[in-house]
């Protein structure tokens, strides 16, 4: 490795340590495991209905969300995700000082929140907390006639095992549910759903 490359690598390492004091291996033990090339494969149920959430047009697809790059931006460690990313962190998961931004900067939460943590109280329609061994986030915004609702459930060491996004304008509902099938790190399947082959 030439001297210029070694200097760049050293500066990057110092920046990462100064910002988040984490590397992707230590992120693997959090609710936000992120690393170059990590892939989450989901079964997606898309729906549109004019009669409440049941019935209507329903279709299924398989989608994947992959970490495509990791960069340092100002004081943040930024993981760029393909597609639209996860509904709680978006397409850019941003971490600094052991915390991650959720819902477009509405809140920052610890990578492993304490058992009884309180999300920001001044955000209307925002909730976060533990449900057994999963960490859940939800945000509902809009007025009475048009609402956007988002939610995720995260498993430690795996990430998002379930997420949904929904546009509500009763009786019209449009959205999707994602259920995690596989979490892949490099060449290895690190997790698969209990009923997957």
HUQUI-V639869 format. One record per run of one state. SS is the DSSP state (2 for helix, 1 for strand, 0 for the rest). FROM is the first residue (numbers start at 1). TO is the last residue. If there is no record, write none. Layout:
# HUQUI-V639869
{{SS;FROM;TO} {SS;FROM;TO}}
This chain:
# HUQUI-V639869
{{0;1;2} {2;3;19} {0;20;23} {2;24;27} {0;28;38} {1;39;49} {0;50;56} {1;57;73} {0;74;75} {1;76;81} {0;82;85} {1;86;86} {0;87;89} {1;90;90} {0;91;91} {1;92;96} {0;97;98} {1;99;102} {0;103;106} {1;107;110} {0;111;125} {1;126;131} {0;132;133} {1;134;142} {0;143;146} {1;147;155} {0;156;158} {1;159;169} {0;170;171} {1;172;185} {0;186;187} {1;188;192} {0;193;197}}
